[in-house]
Amino acid sequence: MIHTLTIPRGEIVMAAGTATADATDFELKATQSLDTWGICSTPFLDRAFKNTEFRIRVTLRDDGTNRLSKVGYPMPNPLAWAAEG
């Protein structure tokens, strides 16, 4: 399984995972510093808002509905706070 995400201001994520043909729940993951299945950012985003990991869990429901759930709050990079000071 592959999931790609592009953020117009300069970040690309290519997450991957494995699942059997009949799986109803699986996870895709990307991390930085990989040659494959990783995260690539512009120099500014890498310095000021570095993303080190991306995960997406997919659950196929019997009723066919889609659901998006917040799992946590974003945490600003400490370098961004230092730049404001």
HTML snippet that shows the backbone in 3Dmol.js (N, CA, C, O; Angstrom):
<script src="https://3Dmol.org/build/3Dmol-min.js"></script>
<div id="view" style="width:600px;height:400px;position:relative"></div>
<script>
const pdb = `
ATOM      1  N   MET A   1       0.833  -1.167   0.000  1.00  0.00           N
ATOM      2  CA  MET A   1       0.000   0.000   0.000  1.00  0.00           C
ATOM      3  C   MET A   1       0.884   1.238   0.000  1.00  0.00           C
ATOM      4  O   MET A   1       1.922   1.264   0.661  1.00  0.00           O
ATOM      5  N   ILE A   2       0.479   2.257  -0.734  1.00  0.00           N
ATOM      6  CA  ILE A   2       1.214   3.515  -0.792  1.00  0.00           C
ATOM      7  C   ILE A   2       0.226   4.673  -0.650  1.00  0.00           C
ATOM      8  O   ILE A   2      -0.859   4.657  -1.231  1.00  0.00           O
ATOM      9  N   HIS A   3       0.621   5.673   0.131  1.00  0.00           N
ATOM     10  CA  HIS A   3      -0.161   6.910   0.263  1.00  0.00           C
ATOM     11  C   HIS A   3       0.801   8.068   0.026  1.00  0.00           C
ATOM     12  O   HIS A   3       1.843   8.141   0.677  1.00  0.00           O
ATOM     13  N   THR A   4       0.472   8.974  -0.894  1.00  0.00           N
ATOM     14  CA  THR A   4       1.320  10.139  -1.132  1.00  0.00           C
ATOM     15  C   THR A   4       0.557  11.396  -0.758  1.00  0.00           C
ATOM     16  O   THR A   4      -0.660  11.479  -0.919  1.00  0.00           O
ATOM     17  N   LEU A   5       1.299  12.371  -0.255  1.00  0.00           N
ATOM     18  CA  LEU A   5       0.728  13.638   0.185  1.00  0.00           C
ATOM     19  C   LEU A   5       1.695  14.736  -0.220  1.00  0.00           C
ATOM     20  O   LEU A   5       2.893  14.641   0.047  1.00  0.00           O
ATOM     21  N   THR A   6       1.184  15.780  -0.863  1.00  0.00           N
ATOM     22  CA  THR A   6       2.005  16.909  -1.260  1.00  0.00           C
ATOM     23  C   THR A   6       1.430  18.180  -0.655  1.00  0.00           C
ATOM     24  O   THR A   6       0.242  18.464  -0.808  1.00  0.00           O
ATOM     25  N   ILE A   7       2.268  18.941   0.030  1.00  0.00           N
ATOM     26  CA  ILE A   7       1.871  20.220   0.603  1.00  0.00           C
ATOM     27  C   ILE A   7       2.474  21.294  -0.292  1.00  0.00           C
ATOM     28  O   ILE A   7       3.692  21.335  -0.464  1.00  0.00           O
ATOM     29  N   PRO A   8       1.640  22.171  -0.871  1.00  0.00           N
ATOM     30  CA  PRO A   8       2.113  23.123  -1.879  1.00  0.00           C
ATOM     31  C   PRO A   8       3.280  24.007  -1.448  1.00  0.00           C
ATOM     32  O   PRO A   8       4.020  24.481  -2.309  1.00  0.00           O
ATOM     33  N   ARG A   9       3.471  24.242  -0.180  1.00  0.00           N
ATOM     34  CA  ARG A   9       4.574  25.110   0.247  1.00  0.00           C
ATOM     35  C   ARG A   9       5.911  24.391   0.345  1.00  0.00           C
ATOM     36  O   ARG A   9       6.907  24.981   0.763  1.00  0.00           O
ATOM     37  N   GLY A  10       5.937  23.133  -0.034  1.00  0.00           N
ATOM     38  CA  GLY A  10       7.232  22.485  -0.149  1.00  0.00           C
ATOM     39  C   GLY A  10       7.473  21.258   0.698  1.00  0.00           C
ATOM     40  O   GLY A  10       8.542  21.124   1.292  1.00  0.00           O
ATOM     41  N   GLU A  11       6.509  20.358   0.770  1.00  0.00           N
ATOM     42  CA  GLU A  11       6.749  19.103   1.475  1.00  0.00           C
ATOM     43  C   GLU A  11       6.039  17.977   0.742  1.00  0.00           C
ATOM     44  O   GLU A  11       4.920  18.131   0.250  1.00  0.00           O
ATOM     45  N   ILE A  12       6.718  16.848   0.684  1.00  0.00           N
ATOM     46  CA  ILE A  12       6.175  15.658   0.041  1.00  0.00           C
ATOM     47  C   ILE A  12       6.331  14.490   1.005  1.00  0.00           C
ATOM     48  O   ILE A  12       7.380  14.320   1.627  1.00  0.00           O
ATOM     49  N   VAL A  13       5.273  13.683   1.121  1.00  0.00           N
ATOM     50  CA  VAL A  13       5.298  12.495   1.972  1.00  0.00           C
ATOM     51  C   VAL A  13       4.936  11.302   1.105  1.00  0.00           C
ATOM     52  O   VAL A  13       3.960  11.346   0.355  1.00  0.00           O
ATOM     53  N   MET A  14       5.721  10.231   1.206  1.00  0.00           N
ATOM     54  CA  MET A  14       5.378   8.966   0.568  1.00  0.00           C
ATOM     55  C   MET A  14       5.411   7.900   1.654  1.00  0.00           C
ATOM     56  O   MET A  14       6.475   7.447   2.075  1.00  0.00           O
ATOM     57  N   ALA A  15       4.208   7.508   2.099  1.00  0.00           N
ATOM     58  CA  ALA A  15       4.076   6.538   3.183  1.00  0.00           C
ATOM     59  C   ALA A  15       3.725   5.176   2.600  1.00  0.00           C
ATOM     60  O   ALA A  15       3.056   5.082   1.571  1.00  0.00           O
ATOM     61  N   ALA A  16       4.180   4.130   3.267  1.00  0.00           N
ATOM     62  CA  ALA A  16       3.924   2.777   2.787  1.00  0.00           C
ATOM     63  C   ALA A  16       3.654   1.839   3.959  1.00  0.00           C
ATOM     64  O   ALA A  16       4.045   2.099   5.097  1.00  0.00           O
ATOM     65  N   GLY A  17       2.995   0.774   3.651  1.00  0.00           N
ATOM     66  CA  GLY A  17       2.731  -0.272   4.627  1.00  0.00           C
ATOM     67  C   GLY A  17       2.333  -1.539   3.897  1.00  0.00           C
ATOM     68  O   GLY A  17       2.179  -1.542   2.676  1.00  0.00           O
ATOM     69  N   THR A  18       2.169  -2.604   4.644  1.00  0.00           N
ATOM     70  CA  THR A  18       1.762  -3.866   4.043  1.00  0.00           C
ATOM     71  C   THR A  18       0.430  -4.301   4.641  1.00  0.00           C
ATOM     72  O   THR A  18       0.108  -3.978   5.784  1.00  0.00           O
ATOM     73  N   ALA A  19      -0.330  -5.037   3.848  1.00  0.00           N
ATOM     74  CA  ALA A  19      -1.619  -5.563   4.298  1.00  0.00           C
ATOM     75  C   ALA A  19      -1.965  -6.772   3.434  1.00  0.00           C
ATOM     76  O   ALA A  19      -1.587  -6.856   2.266  1.00  0.00           O
ATOM     77  N   THR A  20      -2.677  -7.680   4.029  1.00  0.00           N
ATOM     78  CA  THR A  20      -3.161  -8.822   3.261  1.00  0.00           C
ATOM     79  C   THR A  20      -4.344  -8.378   2.403  1.00  0.00           C
ATOM     80  O   THR A  20      -4.915  -7.312   2.632  1.00  0.00           O
ATOM     81  N   ALA A  21      -4.707  -9.187   1.425  1.00  0.00           N
ATOM     82  CA  ALA A  21      -5.796  -8.836   0.520  1.00  0.00           C
ATOM     83  C   ALA A  21      -7.130  -8.662   1.241  1.00  0.00           C
ATOM     84  O   ALA A  21      -7.975  -7.895   0.780  1.00  0.00           O
ATOM     85  N   ASP A  22      -7.337  -9.353   2.356  1.00  0.00           N
ATOM     86  CA  ASP A  22      -8.602  -9.261   3.087  1.00  0.00           C
ATOM     87  C   ASP A  22      -8.511  -8.386   4.338  1.00  0.00           C
ATOM     88  O   ASP A  22      -9.415  -8.413   5.172  1.00  0.00           O
ATOM     89  N   ALA A  23      -7.438  -7.615   4.479  1.00  0.00           N
ATOM     90  CA  ALA A  23      -7.253  -6.774   5.670  1.00  0.00           C
ATOM     91  C   ALA A  23      -8.327  -5.688   5.738  1.00  0.00           C
ATOM     92  O   ALA A  23      -8.712  -5.118   4.717  1.00  0.00           O
ATOM     93  N   THR A  24      -8.801  -5.413   6.943  1.00  0.00           N
ATOM     94  CA  THR A  24      -9.755  -4.320   7.145  1.00  0.00           C
ATOM     95  C   THR A  24      -9.151  -3.206   7.986  1.00  0.00           C
ATOM     96  O   THR A  24      -9.817  -2.207   8.258  1.00  0.00           O
ATOM     97  N   ASP A  25      -7.897  -3.363   8.401  1.00  0.00           N
ATOM     98  CA  ASP A  25      -7.218  -2.362   9.213  1.00  0.00           C
ATOM     99  C   ASP A  25      -5.719  -2.445   8.925  1.00  0.00           C
ATOM    100  O   ASP A  25      -5.121  -3.516   9.035  1.00  0.00           O
ATOM    101  N   PHE A  26      -5.115  -1.313   8.556  1.00  0.00           N
ATOM    102  CA  PHE A  26      -3.680  -1.302   8.302  1.00  0.00           C
ATOM    103  C   PHE A  26      -3.141   0.105   8.486  1.00  0.00           C
ATOM    104  O   PHE A  26      -3.904   1.070   8.532  1.00  0.00           O
ATOM    105  N   GLU A  27      -1.812   0.221   8.593  1.00  0.00           N
ATOM    106  CA  GLU A  27      -1.168   1.513   8.814  1.00  0.00           C
ATOM    107  C   GLU A  27      -0.087   1.746   7.773  1.00  0.00           C
ATOM    108  O   GLU A  27       0.634   0.828   7.382  1.00  0.00           O
ATOM    109  N   LEU A  28       0.010   3.004   7.329  1.00  0.00           N
ATOM    110  CA  LEU A  28       1.062   3.435   6.417  1.00  0.00           C
ATOM    111  C   LEU A  28       1.926   4.440   7.154  1.00  0.00           C
ATOM    112  O   LEU A  28       1.413   5.236   7.940  1.00  0.00           O
ATOM    113  N   LYS A  29       3.238   4.416   6.913  1.00  0.00           N
ATOM    114  CA  LYS A  29       4.157   5.248   7.683  1.00  0.00           C
ATOM    115  C   LYS A  29       5.277   5.781   6.792  1.00  0.00           C
ATOM    116  O   LYS A  29       5.738   5.107   5.871  1.00  0.00           O
ATOM    117  N   ALA A  30       5.705   7.018   7.095  1.00  0.00           N
ATOM    118  CA  ALA A  30       6.875   7.620   6.444  1.00  0.00           C
ATOM    119  C   ALA A  30       7.682   8.333   7.524  1.00  0.00           C
ATOM    120  O   ALA A  30       7.112   8.902   8.455  1.00  0.00           O
ATOM    121  N   THR A  31       9.000   8.305   7.400  1.00  0.00           N
ATOM    122  CA  THR A  31       9.869   9.034   8.312  1.00  0.00           C
ATOM    123  C   THR A  31      10.920   9.781   7.509  1.00  0.00           C
ATOM    124  O   THR A  31      11.096   9.530   6.317  1.00  0.00           O
ATOM    125  N   GLN A  32      11.613  10.691   8.159  1.00  0.00           N
ATOM    126  CA  GLN A  32      12.677  11.443   7.490  1.00  0.00           C
ATOM    127  C   GLN A  32      13.937  10.596   7.357  1.00  0.00           C
ATOM    128  O   GLN A  32      14.082   9.566   8.015  1.00  0.00           O
ATOM    129  N   SER A  33      14.828  11.039   6.510  1.00  0.00           N
ATOM    130  CA  SER A  33      16.156  10.449   6.314  1.00  0.00           C
ATOM    131  C   SER A  33      16.122   9.063   5.693  1.00  0.00           C
ATOM    132  O   SER A  33      17.020   8.254   5.926  1.00  0.00           O
ATOM    133  N   LEU A  34      15.105   8.788   4.913  1.00  0.00           N
ATOM    134  CA  LEU A  34      15.048   7.530   4.182  1.00  0.00           C
ATOM    135  C   LEU A  34      15.211   7.810   2.698  1.00  0.00           C
ATOM    136  O   LEU A  34      14.794   8.861   2.211  1.00  0.00           O
ATOM    137  N   ASP A  35      15.810   6.885   1.987  1.00  0.00           N
ATOM    138  CA  ASP A  35      15.912   7.027   0.535  1.00  0.00           C
ATOM    139  C   ASP A  35      14.590   6.671  -0.140  1.00  0.00           C
ATOM    140  O   ASP A  35      14.316   7.128  -1.249  1.00  0.00           O
ATOM    141  N   THR A  36      13.777   5.863   0.522  1.00  0.00           N
ATOM    142  CA  THR A  36      12.464   5.475   0.005  1.00  0.00           C
ATOM    143  C   THR A  36      11.438   5.593   1.117  1.00  0.00           C
ATOM    144  O   THR A  36      11.787   5.527   2.296  1.00  0.00           O
ATOM    145  N   TRP A  37      10.181   5.766   0.751  1.00  0.00           N
ATOM    146  CA  TRP A  37       9.067   5.862   1.707  1.00  0.00           C
ATOM    147  C   TRP A  37       9.330   6.912   2.771  1.00  0.00           C
ATOM    148  O   TRP A  37       9.263   6.607   3.962  1.00  0.00           O
ATOM    149  N   GLY A  38       9.622   8.120   2.377  1.00  0.00           N
ATOM    150  CA  GLY A  38      10.021   9.133   3.345  1.00  0.00           C
ATOM    151  C   GLY A  38       9.317  10.467   3.225  1.00  0.00           C
ATOM    152  O   GLY A  38       8.278  10.603   2.579  1.00  0.00           O
ATOM    153  N   ILE A  39       9.926  11.447   3.873  1.00  0.00           N
ATOM    154  CA  ILE A  39       9.448  12.824   3.907  1.00  0.00           C
ATOM    155  C   ILE A  39      10.544  13.706   3.320  1.00  0.00           C
ATOM    156  O   ILE A  39      11.707  13.600   3.711  1.00  0.00           O
ATOM    157  N   CYS A  40      10.178  14.571   2.387  1.00  0.00           N
ATOM    158  CA  CYS A  40      11.133  15.491   1.783  1.00  0.00           C
ATOM    159  C   CYS A  40      10.556  16.903   1.887  1.00  0.00           C
ATOM    160  O   CYS A  40       9.404  17.132   1.519  1.00  0.00           O
ATOM    161  N   SER A  41      11.358  17.850   2.389  1.00  0.00           N
ATOM    162  CA  SER A  41      10.889  19.221   2.616  1.00  0.00           C
ATOM    163  C   SER A  41      11.837  20.233   1.995  1.00  0.00           C
ATOM    164  O   SER A  41      12.994  19.931   1.703  1.00  0.00           O
ATOM    165  N   THR A  42      11.317  21.453   1.799  1.00  0.00           N
ATOM    166  CA  THR A  42      12.181  22.559   1.406  1.00  0.00           C
ATOM    167  C   THR A  42      13.106  22.890   2.579  1.00  0.00           C
ATOM    168  O   THR A  42      12.797  22.533   3.716  1.00  0.00           O
ATOM    169  N   PRO A  43      14.228  23.559   2.331  1.00  0.00           N
ATOM    170  CA  PRO A  43      15.129  23.904   3.437  1.00  0.00           C
ATOM    171  C   PRO A  43      14.438  24.701   4.549  1.00  0.00           C
ATOM    172  O   PRO A  43      14.704  24.462   5.726  1.00  0.00           O
ATOM    173  N   PHE A  44      13.553  25.647   4.195  1.00  0.00           N
ATOM    174  CA  PHE A  44      12.865  26.436   5.223  1.00  0.00           C
ATOM    175  C   PHE A  44      11.984  25.556   6.104  1.00  0.00           C
ATOM    176  O   PHE A  44      12.069  25.634   7.330  1.00  0.00           O
ATOM    177  N   LEU A  45      11.138  24.720   5.499  1.00  0.00           N
ATOM    178  CA  LEU A  45      10.273  23.853   6.299  1.00  0.00           C
ATOM    179  C   LEU A  45      11.080  22.857   7.115  1.00  0.00           C
ATOM    180  O   LEU A  45      10.714  22.538   8.247  1.00  0.00           O
ATOM    181  N   ASP A  46      12.163  22.368   6.555  1.00  0.00           N
ATOM    182  CA  ASP A  46      13.002  21.426   7.288  1.00  0.00           C
ATOM    183  C   ASP A  46      13.604  22.074   8.534  1.00  0.00           C
ATOM    184  O   ASP A  46      13.763  21.422   9.567  1.00  0.00           O
ATOM    185  N   ARG A  47      13.933  23.354   8.430  1.00  0.00           N
ATOM    186  CA  ARG A  47      14.540  24.071   9.563  1.00  0.00           C
ATOM    187  C   ARG A  47      13.485  24.545  10.567  1.00  0.00           C
ATOM    188  O   ARG A  47      13.659  24.365  11.772  1.00  0.00           O
ATOM    189  N   ALA A  48      12.394  25.147  10.085  1.00  0.00           N
ATOM    190  CA  ALA A  48      11.445  25.811  10.977  1.00  0.00           C
ATOM    191  C   ALA A  48      10.269  24.942  11.421  1.00  0.00           C
ATOM    192  O   ALA A  48       9.719  25.154  12.502  1.00  0.00           O
ATOM    193  N   PHE A  49       9.883  23.982  10.610  1.00  0.00           N
ATOM    194  CA  PHE A  49       8.700  23.175  10.926  1.00  0.00           C
ATOM    195  C   PHE A  49       8.944  21.711  10.569  1.00  0.00           C
ATOM    196  O   PHE A  49       8.134  21.096   9.876  1.00  0.00           O
ATOM    197  N   LYS A  50      10.029  21.168  11.028  1.00  0.00           N
ATOM    198  CA  LYS A  50      10.457  19.825  10.640  1.00  0.00           C
ATOM    199  C   LYS A  50       9.438  18.751  11.034  1.00  0.00           C
ATOM    200  O   LYS A  50       9.057  18.633  12.199  1.00  0.00           O
ATOM    201  N   ASN A  51       9.015  17.987  10.054  1.00  0.00           N
ATOM    202  CA  ASN A  51       8.170  16.824  10.292  1.00  0.00           C
ATOM    203  C   ASN A  51       9.060  15.591  10.274  1.00  0.00           C
ATOM    204  O   ASN A  51       9.762  15.343   9.294  1.00  0.00           O
ATOM    205  N   THR A  52       9.033  14.828  11.340  1.00  0.00           N
ATOM    206  CA  THR A  52       9.899  13.661  11.436  1.00  0.00           C
ATOM    207  C   THR A  52       9.181  12.353  11.148  1.00  0.00           C
ATOM    208  O   THR A  52       9.817  11.338  10.865  1.00  0.00           O
ATOM    209  N   GLU A  53       7.848  12.377  11.219  1.00  0.00           N
ATOM    210  CA  GLU A  53       7.100  11.140  10.985  1.00  0.00           C
ATOM    211  C   GLU A  53       5.680  11.456  10.523  1.00  0.00           C
ATOM    212  O   GLU A  53       5.077  12.440  10.952  1.00  0.00           O
ATOM    213  N   PHE A  54       5.162  10.609   9.647  1.00  0.00           N
ATOM    214  CA  PHE A  54       3.782  10.697   9.189  1.00  0.00           C
ATOM    215  C   PHE A  54       3.200   9.294   9.267  1.00  0.00           C
ATOM    216  O   PHE A  54       3.806   8.337   8.787  1.00  0.00           O
ATOM    217  N   ARG A  55       2.032   9.175   9.868  1.00  0.00           N
ATOM    218  CA  ARG A  55       1.332   7.887   9.944  1.00  0.00           C
ATOM    219  C   ARG A  55      -0.129   8.085   9.583  1.00  0.00           C
ATOM    220  O   ARG A  55      -0.730   9.112   9.899  1.00  0.00           O
ATOM    221  N   ILE A  56      -0.684   7.097   8.925  1.00  0.00           N
ATOM    222  CA  ILE A  56      -2.114   7.090   8.657  1.00  0.00           C
ATOM    223  C   ILE A  56      -2.616   5.661   8.881  1.00  0.00           C
ATOM    224  O   ILE A  56      -2.076   4.707   8.322  1.00  0.00           O
ATOM    225  N   ARG A  57      -3.654   5.532   9.705  1.00  0.00           N
ATOM    226  CA  ARG A  57      -4.284   4.234   9.952  1.00  0.00           C
ATOM    227  C   ARG A  57      -5.584   4.195   9.166  1.00  0.00           C
ATOM    228  O   ARG A  57      -6.404   5.109   9.252  1.00  0.00           O
ATOM    229  N   VAL A  58      -5.760   3.135   8.407  1.00  0.00           N
ATOM    230  CA  VAL A  58      -6.938   2.956   7.580  1.00  0.00           C
ATOM    231  C   VAL A  58      -7.747   1.785   8.136  1.00  0.00           C
ATOM    232  O   VAL A  58      -7.223   0.688   8.330  1.00  0.00           O
ATOM    233  N   THR A  59      -9.031   2.037   8.386  1.00  0.00           N
ATOM    234  CA  THR A  59      -9.943   0.990   8.837  1.00  0.00           C
ATOM    235  C   THR A  59     -11.120   0.956   7.868  1.00  0.00           C
ATOM    236  O   THR A  59     -11.823   1.952   7.701  1.00  0.00           O
ATOM    237  N   LEU A  60     -11.329  -0.183   7.236  1.00  0.00           N
ATOM    238  CA  LEU A  60     -12.446  -0.354   6.317  1.00  0.00           C
ATOM    239  C   LEU A  60     -13.647  -0.822   7.137  1.00  0.00           C
ATOM    240  O   LEU A  60     -13.609  -1.888   7.752  1.00  0.00           O
ATOM    241  N   ARG A  61     -14.704  -0.026   7.142  1.00  0.00           N
ATOM    242  CA  ARG A  61     -15.890  -0.324   7.957  1.00  0.00           C
ATOM    243  C   ARG A  61     -16.960  -1.044   7.138  1.00  0.00           C
ATOM    244  O   ARG A  61     -17.109  -0.800   5.941  1.00  0.00           O
ATOM    245  N   ASP A  62     -17.689  -1.920   7.790  1.00  0.00           N
ATOM    246  CA  ASP A  62     -18.738  -2.688   7.116  1.00  0.00           C
ATOM    247  C   ASP A  62     -19.825  -1.801   6.523  1.00  0.00           C
ATOM    248  O   ASP A  62     -20.409  -2.140   5.493  1.00  0.00           O
ATOM    249  N   ASP A  63     -20.105  -0.648   7.176  1.00  0.00           N
ATOM    250  CA  ASP A  63     -21.182   0.215   6.681  1.00  0.00           C
ATOM    251  C   ASP A  63     -20.743   1.145   5.549  1.00  0.00           C
ATOM    252  O   ASP A  63     -21.560   1.885   5.001  1.00  0.00           O
ATOM    253  N   GLY A  64     -19.452   1.109   5.199  1.00  0.00           N
ATOM    254  CA  GLY A  64     -18.950   1.911   4.089  1.00  0.00           C
ATOM    255  C   GLY A  64     -18.751   3.390   4.387  1.00  0.00           C
ATOM    256  O   GLY A  64     -18.437   4.156   3.475  1.00  0.00           O
ATOM    257  N   THR A  65     -18.924   3.819   5.647  1.00  0.00           N
ATOM    258  CA  THR A  65     -18.747   5.231   5.982  1.00  0.00           C
ATOM    259  C   THR A  65     -17.278   5.556   6.197  1.00  0.00           C
ATOM    260  O   THR A  65     -16.475   4.685   6.534  1.00  0.00           O
ATOM    261  N   ASN A  66     -16.939   6.829   5.996  1.00  0.00           N
ATOM    262  CA  ASN A  66     -15.593   7.337   6.234  1.00  0.00           C
ATOM    263  C   ASN A  66     -15.605   8.151   7.516  1.00  0.00           C
ATOM    264  O   ASN A  66     -16.592   8.823   7.813  1.00  0.00           O
ATOM    265  N   ARG A  67     -14.528   8.101   8.273  1.00  0.00           N
ATOM    266  CA  ARG A  67     -14.449   8.852   9.520  1.00  0.00           C
ATOM    267  C   ARG A  67     -13.037   9.424   9.657  1.00  0.00           C
ATOM    268  O   ARG A  67     -12.051   8.724   9.423  1.00  0.00           O
ATOM    269  N   LEU A  68     -12.948  10.693  10.037  1.00  0.00           N
ATOM    270  CA  LEU A  68     -11.677  11.352  10.291  1.00  0.00           C
ATOM    271  C   LEU A  68     -11.636  11.720  11.766  1.00  0.00           C
ATOM    272  O   LEU A  68     -12.528  12.411  12.258  1.00  0.00           O
ATOM    273  N   SER A  69     -10.609  11.263  12.476  1.00  0.00           N
ATOM    274  CA  SER A  69     -10.516  11.503  13.917  1.00  0.00           C
ATOM    275  C   SER A  69      -9.206  12.186  14.258  1.00  0.00           C
ATOM    276  O   SER A  69      -8.146  11.785  13.778  1.00  0.00           O
ATOM    277  N   LYS A  70      -9.277  13.220  15.089  1.00  0.00           N
ATOM    278  CA  LYS A  70      -8.077  13.913  15.562  1.00  0.00           C
ATOM    279  C   LYS A  70      -7.399  13.028  16.612  1.00  0.00           C
ATOM    280  O   LYS A  70      -8.050  12.549  17.540  1.00  0.00           O
ATOM    281  N   VAL A  71      -6.103  12.819  16.461  1.00  0.00           N
ATOM    282  CA  VAL A  71      -5.380  11.980  17.422  1.00  0.00           C
ATOM    283  C   VAL A  71      -4.506  12.795  18.361  1.00  0.00           C
ATOM    284  O   VAL A  71      -3.986  12.246  19.332  1.00  0.00           O
ATOM    285  N   GLY A  72      -4.325  14.089  18.104  1.00  0.00           N
ATOM    286  CA  GLY A  72      -3.511  14.932  18.976  1.00  0.00           C
ATOM    287  C   GLY A  72      -3.392  16.331  18.399  1.00  0.00           C
ATOM    288  O   GLY A  72      -3.828  16.601  17.280  1.00  0.00           O
ATOM    289  N   TYR A  73      -2.802  17.201  19.175  1.00  0.00           N
ATOM    290  CA  TYR A  73      -2.605  18.579  18.761  1.00  0.00           C
ATOM    291  C   TYR A  73      -1.216  18.745  18.155  1.00  0.00           C
ATOM    292  O   TYR A  73      -0.284  18.049  18.558  1.00  0.00           O
ATOM    293  N   PRO A  74      -1.061  19.656  17.191  1.00  0.00           N
ATOM    294  CA  PRO A  74       0.265  19.892  16.617  1.00  0.00           C
ATOM    295  C   PRO A  74       1.182  20.524  17.654  1.00  0.00           C
ATOM    296  O   PRO A  74       0.732  21.238  18.550  1.00  0.00           O
ATOM    297  N   MET A  75       2.470  20.250  17.517  1.00  0.00           N
ATOM    298  CA  MET A  75       3.456  20.812  18.432  1.00  0.00           C
ATOM    299  C   MET A  75       4.464  21.603  17.614  1.00  0.00           C
ATOM    300  O   MET A  75       5.233  21.022  16.848  1.00  0.00           O
ATOM    301  N   PRO A  76       4.468  22.947  17.772  1.00  0.00           N
ATOM    302  CA  PRO A  76       5.406  23.752  16.973  1.00  0.00           C
ATOM    303  C   PRO A  76       6.872  23.394  17.254  1.00  0.00           C
ATOM    304  O   PRO A  76       7.241  23.021  18.367  1.00  0.00           O
ATOM    305  N   ASN A  77       7.670  23.520  16.231  1.00  0.00           N
ATOM    306  CA  ASN A  77       9.100  23.303  16.356  1.00  0.00           C
ATOM    307  C   ASN A  77       9.696  24.404  17.230  1.00  0.00           C
ATOM    308  O   ASN A  77       9.399  25.576  17.001  1.00  0.00           O
ATOM    309  N   PRO A  78      10.530  24.074  18.225  1.00  0.00           N
ATOM    310  CA  PRO A  78      11.134  25.096  19.078  1.00  0.00           C
ATOM    311  C   PRO A  78      11.906  26.164  18.304  1.00  0.00           C
ATOM    312  O   PRO A  78      12.018  27.298  18.769  1.00  0.00           O
ATOM    313  N   LEU A  79      12.442  25.816  17.128  1.00  0.00           N
ATOM    314  CA  LEU A  79      13.155  26.808  16.326  1.00  0.00           C
ATOM    315  C   LEU A  79      12.211  27.896  15.825  1.00  0.00           C
ATOM    316  O   LEU A  79      12.623  29.042  15.649  1.00  0.00           O
ATOM    317  N   ALA A  80      10.935  27.541  15.592  1.00  0.00           N
ATOM    318  CA  ALA A  80       9.957  28.544  15.158  1.00  0.00           C
ATOM    319  C   ALA A  80       9.711  29.553  16.261  1.00  0.00           C
ATOM    320  O   ALA A  80       9.597  30.748  15.987  1.00  0.00           O
ATOM    321  N   TRP A  81       9.627  29.099  17.509  1.00  0.00           N
ATOM    322  CA  TRP A  81       9.447  30.027  18.625  1.00  0.00           C
ATOM    323  C   TRP A  81      10.664  30.936  18.771  1.00  0.00           C
ATOM    324  O   TRP A  81      10.514  32.131  19.023  1.00  0.00           O
ATOM    325  N   ALA A  82      11.856  30.388  18.616  1.00  0.00           N
ATOM    326  CA  ALA A  82      13.083  31.168  18.748  1.00  0.00           C
ATOM    327  C   ALA A  82      13.150  32.259  17.675  1.00  0.00           C
ATOM    328  O   ALA A  82      13.652  33.353  17.932  1.00  0.00           O
ATOM    329  N   ALA A  83      12.651  31.965  16.489  1.00  0.00           N
ATOM    330  CA  ALA A  83      12.664  32.939  15.396  1.00  0.00           C
ATOM    331  C   ALA A  83      11.733  34.105  15.673  1.00  0.00           C
ATOM    332  O   ALA A  83      11.976  35.215  15.198  1.00  0.00           O
ATOM    333  N   GLU A  84      10.652  33.868  16.448  1.00  0.00           N
ATOM    334  CA  GLU A  84       9.708  34.937  16.781  1.00  0.00           C
ATOM    335  C   GLU A  84      10.243  35.875  17.846  1.00  0.00           C
ATOM    336  O   GLU A  84       9.898  37.056  17.875  1.00  0.00           O
ATOM    337  N   GLY A  85      11.101  35.336  18.735  1.00  0.00           N
ATOM    338  CA  GLY A  85      11.607  36.088  19.887  1.00  0.00           C
ATOM    339  C   GLY A  85      12.529  37.162  19.513  1.00  0.00           C
ATOM    340  O   GLY A  85      13.031  37.876  20.381  1.00  0.00           O
TER     341      GLY A  85
END
`;
const viewer = $3Dmol.createViewer("view");
viewer.addModel(pdb, "pdb");
viewer.setStyle({}, {cartoon: {color: "spectrum"}});
viewer.zoomTo();
viewer.render();
</script>
